[in-house]
Amino acid sequence: MSFFSELWTFMRVRKKFWLLPILVVMVIFGGLIVLTQGSAVAPFIYTLF
């Protein structure tokens, strides 16, 4: 959790709030790939990329 607090402090101090949507999308896609890796939905997810 210290990584997230440091990241938030960096974005707040340096005014880099444009990084937040990019990071959120990357986390969502990463979680989607991890959760569907062993299921029957995996081939359909990989066609998106």
C-alpha positions as CSV (number, residue, x, y, z in Angstrom):
1,M,0.0,0.0,0.0
2,S,2.9,2.4,0.4
3,F,3.5,2.2,-3.3
4,F,0.0,3.6,-4.0
5,S,0.4,6.3,-1.4
6,E,3.7,7.4,-2.9
7,L,2.2,7.3,-6.4
8,W,-0.7,9.5,-5.2
9,T,1.7,11.9,-3.5
10,F,3.8,12.1,-6.7
11,M,0.8,12.8,-8.9
12,R,-0.6,15.4,-6.5
13,V,2.7,17.3,-6.0
14,R,3.8,17.2,-9.7
15,K,0.3,17.8,-11.0
16,K,0.3,14.6,-13.1
17,F,-3.4,13.8,-12.7
18,W,-3.5,12.7,-16.4
19,L,-1.7,9.5,-15.3
20,L,-4.6,8.3,-13.2
21,P,-7.0,7.2,-16.0
22,I,-4.1,5.4,-17.7
23,L,-3.2,3.5,-14.5
24,V,-6.8,2.6,-13.8
25,V,-7.3,1.2,-17.3
26,M,-4.1,-0.8,-17.0
27,V,-5.2,-2.3,-13.7
28,I,-8.6,-3.2,-15.1
29,F,-7.1,-4.9,-18.2
30,G,-4.5,-6.7,-16.1
31,G,-7.2,-8.0,-13.7
32,L,-9.3,-9.1,-16.5
33,I,-6.5,-11.1,-18.1
34,V,-5.6,-12.7,-14.8
35,L,-9.2,-13.6,-13.9
36,T,-10.0,-15.1,-17.3
37,Q,-6.8,-17.0,-18.0
38,G,-8.1,-20.4,-17.1
39,S,-11.7,-20.0,-18.3
40,A,-13.5,-20.5,-21.6
41,V,-13.8,-16.8,-22.0
42,A,-10.0,-16.3,-22.4
43,P,-9.9,-16.7,-26.3
44,F,-12.5,-14.0,-26.6
45,I,-10.6,-11.6,-24.3
46,Y,-7.4,-12.1,-26.3
47,T,-9.1,-11.2,-29.5
48,L,-9.6,-7.7,-28.1
49,F,-5.9,-7.1,-28.0
